[in-house]
């Protein structure tokens, strides 16, 4: 017998709460990049030159690809290294966006594999993630793609619960505007510190 989703489950994707979280996160990102510019400008500039010389755009691409698959990580500090290492904003954020978008495929594949295990099936039943993803799956990935919610978790859950890959990849396209906006704020905060 299927239980209905609780009111708390229904409110997870409530628009006012999501907007509030997004605004707070964007403000924190701006302030953190300003503080980093004040306190860590020298070391970050030195690390940027080394990183870009050694890894270039491929380092940005693969770094973002890996970081965005993991729960509770941010790729903006890595992309800042590329920016401070003189890679142009549009090139940098587009390459980062491509790595981030393709990380959805990695997360989805991981979810497909883990979703077959008894441990994961039990975990999903216990926390009713199967019902939640059945109701909000694609929207959940889209929200995670543009907000500070862990994007990697959303794509793993989508794979584990069998959300169609095409829908997941379409929702993950929101990583491109997210990267442009977040990096514009990081760069604004960083630049204001000098």
C-alpha positions in Angstrom: 0.0 0.0 0.0 1.5 3.4 -1.0 1.5 6.1 1.5 0.8 9.6 0.3 3.7 12.1 0.5 3.6 14.1 3.7 3.1 17.8 3.7 6.8 18.3 4.5 7.7 16.3 1.4 5.4 18.4 -0.7 6.9 21.6 0.6 10.5 20.6 -0.3 10.2 22.2 -3.7 8.0 25.2 -2.6 9.0 28.2 -4.7 9.2 30.8 -1.9 11.5 28.7 0.2 13.7 27.9 -2.8 14.0 31.5 -3.8 14.9 32.5 -0.2 17.6 29.8 -0.1 18.9 30.8 -3.5 19.1 34.5 -2.6 20.9 33.7 0.7 23.4 31.4 -1.1 24.1 34.0 -3.8 24.8 36.6 -1.1 27.1 34.3 0.8 28.9 33.4 -2.4 29.4 37.1 -3.1 30.7 37.9 0.4 32.9 34.8 0.6 34.6 35.7 -2.7 35.1 39.3 -1.5 36.7 38.0 1.7 38.8 35.5 -0.2 40.0 38.4 -2.4 41.0 40.4 0.6 42.8 37.6 2.5 44.0 35.1 -0.1 44.7 37.1 -3.3 48.4 36.3 -3.4 48.2 32.6 -2.9 45.2 32.2 -5.2 46.8 34.2 -7.9 50.0 32.0 -7.7 48.0 28.8 -7.6 46.0 30.0 -10.6 49.0 30.6 -12.8 50.3 27.1 -11.9 47.0 25.4 -12.4 46.2 27.0 -15.8 49.7 26.4 -17.0 49.7 22.7 -16.0 46.0 21.8 -16.7 44.4 24.5 -18.7 40.7 24.2 -19.8 40.9 20.4 -19.5 41.7 20.7 -15.8 38.6 23.0 -15.4 36.4 20.6 -17.4 37.4 17.4 -15.6 37.7 19.1 -12.2 34.1 20.4 -12.4 32.9 17.1 -13.8 34.2 15.3 -10.8 33.3 17.9 -8.2 29.7 18.2 -9.3 29.2 14.4 -9.0 30.1 14.5 -5.3 27.7 15.5 -2.6 28.4 18.8 -0.7 31.1 20.2 -3.0 31.4 23.4 -5.0 33.2 23.9 -8.2 33.3 27.8 -8.1 36.7 27.9 -6.3 38.2 25.8 -9.1 36.7 27.9 -11.8 38.0 31.0 -10.0 41.5 29.5 -10.4 40.9 29.5 -14.2 39.6 33.0 -14.2 42.5 34.4 -12.2 44.8 32.4 -14.5 43.5 34.6 -17.4 41.0 32.3 -19.0 38.2 34.4 -20.4 34.9 34.5 -18.5 32.7 33.1 -21.3 35.1 30.3 -22.3 35.7 29.4 -18.7 32.1 29.3 -17.7 31.0 27.4 -20.8 33.6 24.7 -20.3 32.7 24.5 -16.6 29.0 24.3 -17.6 29.8 21.4 -20.0 31.7 19.5 -17.2 28.8 20.2 -14.8 26.2 19.1 -17.3 28.0 15.9 -18.1 28.4 15.2 -14.4 24.7 14.5 -14.4 25.4 11.5 -16.6 28.0 10.2 -14.2 25.7 10.7 -11.2 22.8 9.1 -13.1 25.0 6.1 -14.0 26.2 5.8 -10.4 22.5 5.8 -9.3 21.6 3.1 -11.8 24.4 0.9 -10.3 23.7 1.7 -6.7 20.0 1.6 -7.1 20.2 -2.2 -7.7 21.7 -2.9 -4.3 19.5 -4.0 -1.5 21.1 -1.4 0.8 20.0 1.4 -1.5 16.6 0.0 -2.1 16.0 -0.2 1.6 17.4 3.3 2.1 15.1 4.7 -0.5 12.1 2.9 0.9 12.9 4.0 4.4 13.1 7.7 3.4 10.4 7.4 0.8 12.8 8.7 -1.9 11.2 6.4 -4.5 7.8 8.2 -4.0 9.5 11.6 -3.8 11.4 11.0 -7.1 8.4 9.5 -8.7 6.5 12.7 -8.0 9.3 15.3 -8.4 12.2 13.6 -10.1 12.9 15.9 -13.1 11.9 19.0 -11.1 14.1 17.9 -8.3 17.1 17.7 -10.7 16.2 21.1 -12.2 16.0 22.7 -8.8 19.3 21.2 -7.7 20.9 22.3 -11.0 20.3 26.0 -10.2 20.2 26.1 -6.4 22.8 25.3 -3.7 21.1 21.9 -3.1 23.6 19.1 -3.8 23.3 18.5 -7.5 25.2 15.2 -7.3 22.7 13.8 -4.9 19.8 14.7 -7.2 21.3 13.0 -10.2 22.2 9.8 -8.3 18.7 9.7 -6.9 17.3 10.1 -10.5 19.4 7.2 -11.7 18.5 5.0 -8.8 14.8 5.5 -9.2 14.8 5.2 -13.0 13.8 8.7 -14.0 14.3 8.8 -17.8 17.9 9.9 -18.7 16.7 12.3 -21.4 14.6 14.2 -18.8 17.5 14.3 -16.4 19.9 15.7 -19.0 17.4 18.3 -20.1 16.9 19.5 -16.5 20.7 19.5 -16.1 21.1 22.0 -18.9 20.2 24.6 -16.2 23.8 24.2 -15.0 24.9 26.5 -17.8 23.0 29.6 -16.6 23.8 28.6 -13.0 27.5 28.6 -13.8 27.3 32.0 -15.6 25.4 33.6 -12.7 27.4 32.1 -9.8 30.8 32.9 -11.5 29.7 36.5 -12.3 29.0 36.9 -8.5 32.3 35.3 -7.5 34.2 37.5 -9.9 32.3 40.6 -8.8 33.1 39.9 -5.1 36.7 39.0 -6.0 37.2 42.1 -8.1 35.6 44.4 -5.5 38.2 43.3 -3.0 41.1 45.1 -4.8 
